[in-house]
Amino acid sequence: MDVFNKCYGYTQAEKLKKVGLYPYFTEIEKVEDNFVWVNSKKILMVGSNNYLGLFDDPKIKESAIAAVKQYGTSTCGSRFLNGTYSLHVELENKLAQFMGKEKALTFSTGMQTNLGAISALAGRDDVIILDRMVHASIMDAARLSYAHIAKFKHNDMKDLEEKLVHQPEDKGKLIIVDGVFSMEGDLSNLPKIVKLAKKYNARLMVDDAHGVGVMGEKGRGTSEHFGLIDEVDLVMTTFSKSFASLGGFVAGDSKVIHYIKHHARAMMFSASITPAALGAAHKALEIIQSEPWRRKRLWAITRIVNKELSAMGYHTGNTKTPIIPVFIHDIEKTFMLWKFLRDFGIFTNPVIAPAVPPEDSLIRTSFTATHTDNDLDFILEGFKQGGKLLGLI
């Protein structure tokens, strides 16, 4: 048996390409404000996680360039050996203070943050209890840890308690949830999860990649939104959303972060986050704190779009965030609406299984604080025309 046979037999992507419905690995040629150029055509971006509108901000670019001028383009090494620059430490101190935690630790990507932190903390004698809809990086990290894994139904607190009840007393227990679920935009029931974690002597980690910068009065995420900053043990987030950069960090008790720092293989055996990314994240953190108008505008946009899409007859689920899913419930029509919108001049993301259950195929839209009223009118008109053409509304 040839291990490559599965590769030679894979034809799904080519079939989609032949009918013009292949949506992945789109080559973006240029970026300007909220627009991108694809095949020389200007398209309005409604598919990125640029929630605060910072990825093309001049201040962010200048900060990244300044960091490169001082530190070079790469560390050429891991944090453990030669790759810890003063800029790493400065940013971690500021992040910890911002998040209301004792310490923070940066990683080169959000994926590595989860892989490193979770696999360092949990082992064969522990159990990880997951919401079934958590990000793939959490699933992979749990498998890498060799801990026992228990999954509870999405946001089902009765099922979570059922899973906790059946865990042995001598097992270390770590509950891990997304603060904001990235495909459907709904929130974890953190108030109830915190109570259950205390009741059953479990620790709680929240992946708030889509919450920090967006949720809470000061943008500190889902924990702040629910008034539970001191009750959540660990929070991780990425720099590739509101921070308009690349990387991630985990924040929590100083001794826990110290342990992760010395046991996270994803950090110890990988080159550290680059100076440019650090410089961008530094400035983004400053803007998150000093420009609250971005969050206010983002939430105003979210309310308008959700209301208008629902009025057209679309189903947007239980979203409570600037991630607004448009449920189609049919894979073929999901791709057809995506294609219509792309041709119309709107960049969205079609989402099918395994990212969501097979029956929940959807068009994922995510909005930006710098989208104008004219942008919103254009987006809504595209959904209106496309929905009518395909018999969706």
Secondary structure, DSSP 4 states (H G I P E B T S, - for coil): --TTHHHHT--HHHHHHHTT---SS----EEETTEEEETTEEEEE-SS--TTS-TT-HHHHHHHHHHHHHH-S---SBTTTT---HHHHHHHHHHHHHHTSSEEEEESSHHHHHHHHHHHH--TTEEEEEETTS-HHHHHHHHHHT-EEEEE-TT-HHHHHHHHHTS-TTSEEEEEEESB-TTT--B--HHHHHHHHHHTT-EEEEE-TTTTTTSSTTS--HHHHTT-TTT-SEEEEESSSTT-SS-EEEEE-HHHHHHHHHH-HHHHTSBPPPHHHHHHHHHHHHHHHH-THHHHHHHHHHHHHHHHHHHHT-B-TT--SSEEEEE---HHHHHHHHHHHHHHTEE-EEE-TTTS-GGG-EEEEE--TT--HHHHHHHHHHHHHHHHHTT--
